[in-house]
Amino acid sequence: MTDPTPLQIVIVDDHPVFRDGLAMLLSSMDGIEVVATAGDGREGIETIAEAQPDVVVMDVQMPELDGIAATREITSTQPHIKVLVLTMSNDDETVFAAMRAGAKGYLLKGAAQSEIRQAIDMVASGGLVFGAEIARRVNEFFVSGPSAKVPDVAFPQLTAREREILDLLAAGRSNAQIAQTLFLSPKTVRNNTSNIFTKLQVADRAEAIVRARDSGMGRL
């Protein structure tokens, strides 16, 4: 009797220590094979198209292309590939953005090894899975009433962090001031600003500010 074919996994995360550690952890589990890793969403899309894994374990906040946009691209063009989000982001906007993008699971980093394994198996089999805290909040949202809906937000294609930065841009803050306000490195602010321009399809900072102010942002 031959062993069943292992689940093939691709990990997309911009933190190399976490990414490599998770790859080692998952590779040590029976029935799982980590076939590739990637350091950002854009690289992830290319890697996944080539590797054709069963499940992608996806971070959210990454340079070049964030995990929400990458998930949307993957699930729209390759719906047979399942995406499990594994991230530090636990705000409601990010959770629901991941769901709308097509993610089949959402766990917070720090989840137990057994929880991650169970989530991968569940997602691979076509199920939906959320960590205990995320599941509680999703349940509260859906039982709050039939008229409840995800609050409208300006530029839903942006991550929560990118909206924070765009709000400060619209208020006239420089990159250095934004970095100081949000306790980020200047490089992180530059990367996020570049992502914002790409997602909004604007040519420069001035055009992004106009778009943001037209939507009501920048009134700090």
Secondary structure, 3 states (H helix, E strand, C coil): CCCCCCEEEEEECCCHHHHHHHHHHHHCCCCEEEEEEECCHHHHHHHHHHHCCCEEEECCCCCCCCHHHHHHHHHHHCCCCEEEEEECCCCHHHHHHHHHHCCCEEEECCCCHHHHHHHHHHHHCCCCEECHHHHHHHHHHHHCCCCCCCCCCCCCCCCHHHHHHHHHHHCCCCHHHHHHHHCCCHHHHHHHHHHHHHHHCCCCHHHHHHHHHHCCCCCC
